Amino acid sequence: MIVKIAVAVVGGFLGWVYMRIKPPPPKICGSPGGPPVTSPRVQLNDGRHLSYREWGVSKDEAKYKIIVSHGFNSSKDLKLPLSQELIEELQIYIVSFDRAGYGESDPHPKRTVKSEAFDIQELADKLKIGPKFYVIGLSMGAYAIWSCLKYIPHRLSGASLVVPFVNYWWPCLPADVAKETFELLLVQDRWTFRVAHYAPWLFHWWMNQKLFPSLSMMAGKMEIFSQSDLEYLKNLPPNSDDNQEKMLQQGVYESLYRDIMTGFGKWEFDPLDVPNPWPDNNGAAHIWQGYEDKIIPYQINRFFSEKLPFVRYHEVPGKGHLLAFESGLCEDIFRALLVG
């Protein structure tokens, strides 16, 4: 009898643990009971759909064609302050897309850093953008650009990585640089990123447990922002985040959580192993970094700029993580990418 009770207790406990760590199923757009499809989408070869938004001049008239990869907790509807005058002057066509699991793009349970590049390549082919194009990645969305540099360099005319995501477990990082920059983060963020890297199967539980604080950004902690970031946020108009619910409508696990687990997981390559995509000097990868950025410490991206000959590094004094959303700097980012 005692053995049977013990087995029942252990079984019940294991069942409880399993239910706590198991993520909920996504609510896929267009499926029964799921959110409606309201944006144009392309179907990829594996059957998934990517939702996209086109803006700028028409594709047929454009001199420059750019694919934008949004950051964490964002979407294809991000509002970059690019003037119509500059768009028309340079004849820019832009397509932004919901990365897997965000907005109206289907989740990708087997998502990796590598798969991000091929999502971008397929999007370009389905939209008939042409054999070559430019790419811009913001913050977390920049790991997709590293992937493009590695796996589809022949498709790139140029690239911009804006306040790009860093993985503190990249083998190429000197131990002292990785340690110094990692310790600049809030303690709760360090633990969150450790769980994502070492125990991704526990990540859903970690992000929902109440014993310890998890990711500061999702908890609304403002100390992660620089002074310039805070000034920008203070001046935002009311309802500026009215797309928030739509961004995460398929579930936070397949959007936010999987984004973090993919970025902080084990990559298929090391950034310093990326060969020069433009050996004839007919292109470049631009890294834009705010010196005051508290979310992405500048030391790591400065390190890459010193090691990779195809990188042009732009370190902006007095600016933080949201520098791309300041109109003058946003236009500088586009001009540097397209016309140098």
Buried (B, 14 or more C-beta within 10 A) or exposed (E): EEEEEEEEEEEEEEEEEEEEBEBEEBBBBEEEEEBEBEBEBBEBEEEBBBBBBBBBBEBEEBEBBBBBBBBBBBBBBBEBEBEEEBBEEBBBBBBBBBBBBBBBBBBBEEBBBBBBBBBBBBBBBBBEBEEEBBBBBBBBBBBBBBBBBBBBBEBBBBBBBBBBBBBBBBEBBEEEBBEEBBEEBBEBBBBBBBBBBEEBEBBBBBBBEEEEBBBBBEEEBEEBBBEBBBEBEEEEEEEEEEBEEBBBBBBBBBBBBBBBBBBBBEBEBBBEEBEBBBEEEEBBBBBBBBBBBBBBBBBBBBBBBEEBEBBBBBBBEEBBBBBBBBEEBBBBBBEBBBEE
